[in-house]
Amino acid sequence: MLLVIVAYLLVGSTLSTAEIVTNAQKAAALQEQTQLRTDFTIGDVAWDGSNINCTINNTGKEIISDFKHMDVIVYSPSAGYQVYPYSSATEVVPGTWRIISKGQEIIHPSELDPGETYRILIEINGDAPAWFQITTGNGVYDSRLL
């Protein structure tokens, strides 16, 4: 009887471990597929002396909507690299970036659908930047020199 109980526990834990590994592999494959379908370009870059104003055009096949997990990395020779998080505030918050125009959205409000363009403003906190990069939550990025 003890041998049957031990065998039952062993088989149960082995099956449970196999299920966990399988689910992790599925999640990793799904994340990779999403990353492969995500793409965007930066356009119309303008530096006005205190802010970077540019457009983001979704050129991929995935909706970009997780703005809280998107970062802008700005490089200036005097300050080095600085990470600028997303701000949903409508007023100026130095050291952040925000969406200032969502264009002609009809479907999926507040989500950057494939083919749509948003205008963003990066509120520079410090000296004039030389370069910036926008990175999505799943690691897809684009960058521009200023």
C-alpha positions in Angstrom: 0.0 0.0 0.0 2.8 2.4 0.9 4.5 1.6 -2.5 1.3 2.5 -4.4 1.0 5.8 -2.5 4.6 6.8 -3.2 4.2 5.8 -6.9 1.0 7.9 -7.1 2.8 10.9 -5.6 5.8 10.5 -7.9 3.7 10.2 -11.1 1.5 13.2 -10.0 4.5 15.4 -9.4 6.1 14.4 -12.7 2.9 15.2 -14.6 2.5 18.5 -12.8 6.1 19.5 -13.7 5.6 18.5 -17.3 2.5 20.6 -17.6 4.2 23.7 -16.1 7.1 23.3 -18.5 4.8 22.9 -21.5 2.8 26.0 -20.5 6.0 28.0 -20.1 7.1 27.0 -23.6 3.8 27.9 -25.1 3.9 31.3 -23.4 7.4 32.0 -24.7 6.5 31.0 -28.2 3.4 33.3 -28.1 5.5 36.2 -26.9 8.0 35.6 -29.7 5.2 35.5 -32.3 3.8 38.8 -30.9 7.3 40.4 -31.0 7.8 39.3 -34.6 4.5 40.9 -35.7 5.2 44.2 -33.8 6.9 47.0 -35.7 6.7 50.8 -35.8 8.6 53.7 -37.2 9.5 57.1 -35.9 8.8 60.0 -38.2 8.5 63.8 -38.4 11.1 64.4 -35.6 11.4 68.0 -34.4 13.4 69.5 -31.5 12.1 72.8 -30.2 14.8 73.5 -27.7 13.1 71.8 -24.7 11.0 68.9 -26.2 11.2 66.3 -28.9 8.0 66.1 -30.9 7.6 63.1 -33.3 5.2 60.7 -34.8 5.0 56.9 -34.3 3.5 54.9 -37.1 2.4 51.3 -36.4 3.8 49.4 -39.5 3.4 45.9 -37.9 0.4 43.6 -37.6 0.0 43.9 -33.8 -1.9 46.6 -31.9 0.4 48.7 -29.7 -1.5 49.6 -26.5 0.6 49.0 -23.5 2.1 52.5 -23.2 2.8 52.2 -19.5 5.5 49.5 -20.4 7.0 51.6 -23.3 10.1 53.6 -22.6 11.9 56.3 -24.3 15.7 56.4 -23.9 17.3 59.7 -24.5 21.0 60.3 -24.9 22.8 63.6 -24.4 26.6 64.0 -24.3 26.5 65.8 -21.0 23.8 63.7 -19.1 24.4 60.3 -20.8 21.4 57.9 -21.2 18.2 58.6 -19.4 14.9 56.6 -19.4 11.7 58.6 -19.9 8.6 56.7 -18.7 5.1 57.2 -20.1 2.8 59.8 -18.5 -0.9 59.9 -19.1 -1.1 63.5 -17.7 -2.3 66.2 -20.0 0.1 68.8 -18.5 3.9 69.0 -18.9 5.8 66.6 -16.7 9.6 66.9 -17.3 11.4 63.6 -17.7 8.4 61.8 -19.3 6.8 61.2 -22.7 3.1 61.5 -23.6 0.7 61.1 -26.5 -0.5 64.5 -27.7 -2.5 63.5 -30.7 -4.1 60.2 -31.6 -5.0 61.2 -35.1 -8.3 59.9 -36.7 -9.1 57.0 -34.4 -12.2 55.1 -35.2 -11.6 51.5 -34.1 -9.9 50.6 -30.8 -9.7 54.1 -29.1 -6.4 54.7 -27.3 -4.7 51.8 -29.1 -2.2 52.3 -31.9 -3.7 50.0 -34.6 -1.7 48.8 -37.6 -1.5 51.7 -40.1 -2.3 54.4 -37.5 -0.1 57.2 -36.4 0.2 59.0 -33.0 2.1 62.2 -32.3 4.1 62.1 -29.1 6.0 64.7 -27.0 9.1 63.8 -25.0 9.5 66.3 -22.2 13.3 66.7 -22.0 14.8 67.0 -18.5 18.2 68.5 -19.0 20.5 69.4 -21.9 19.9 69.0 -25.6 19.7 65.4 -26.7 21.7 63.8 -29.6 19.7 60.6 -29.9 16.6 58.9 -28.7 15.0 55.4 -28.9 11.4 54.3 -28.3 11.0 50.7 -27.0 7.7 48.8 -26.7 6.9 46.5 -23.8 7.9 43.4 -25.8 11.3 44.8 -26.8 10.7 46.1 -30.3 12.4 49.5 -30.8 13.3 52.3 -33.3 15.7 55.2 -32.8 16.6 58.5 -34.4 19.5 61.0 -34.3 18.7 64.6 -33.6 
